[in-house]
């Protein structure tokens, strides 16, 4: 009997393993083709001087990497990415949390607000970029029109190197605040209504309930949102490329736009791949460090 049971158990385990392999194989193929292979290939191409079109490649070893380490434009772009990362976390998550809290407390009365506030998330980054390009244009733009109403002149927020980056950051925040609003609304569903009702019975106000009860319970979700915002900010590309193209000058240049210009505008695919590989290393390191700092050390069992 024991031998028969062992044989039956092994057959079931084998069937389970085969089924798992069949269902996971497409995922592994997709990850390999579209993620792992491009990453490895970027590191390989970074060791060549190549225009991305010609068949001949000139092996240059670590020459592109040496250039990258001393490239001030790349590190300036990295600094811009860090600024976007910090301000995105500081602006987007608190406002998204505030909107989610308002909707949570208001209930069905806030349905209109929920719909209106979510609209920016439904638009593509390219569409938003063109929209704000027209709205913020120096001639005929919304800001310039308001300025003229009060006797001022044209205001060029995107053409001024001192205001271009912060303007783009605010546009990015306008687009992604709805995402964190929905994220925090989902986090609120994990907070039991019994906790809220018990706090009201004990005489707590809504403000006391939020700061002393709800916020501590929402903290794990807020930490996860901060990590998502950080990773997204470090690889941001489309909206900034549409709005400013990295300009004026290099005022809004990011690592992704700098990589694109080198690889696909200047046709320096070798150095562009080095920039892309450098982005991968920096984003990975920063993500790991941030997750370690935010989540802290796990207690050993």
Secondary structure as UniProt FT lines:
FT   HELIX           2..31
FT   HELIX           32..36
FT   HELIX           37..45
FT   TURN            46..47
FT   STRAND          48..49
FT   STRAND          58..59
FT   TURN            61..62
FT   HELIX           63..69
FT   HELIX           72..88
FT   HELIX           89..93
FT   HELIX           94..106
FT   HELIX           107..110
FT   HELIX           111..122
FT   HELIX           125..135
FT   TURN            138..140
FT   HELIX           142..149
FT   TURN            150..151
FT   TURN            157..159
FT   TURN            161..163
FT   HELIX           164..188
FT   TURN            189..190
FT   HELIX           193..201
FT   TURN            202..203
FT   HELIX           206..209
FT   HELIX           210..214
FT   HELIX           215..234
FT   HELIX           238..243
FT   TURN            244..246
FT   TURN            249..252
FT   HELIX           255..260
FT   HELIX           261..265
FT   HELIX           269..295
//
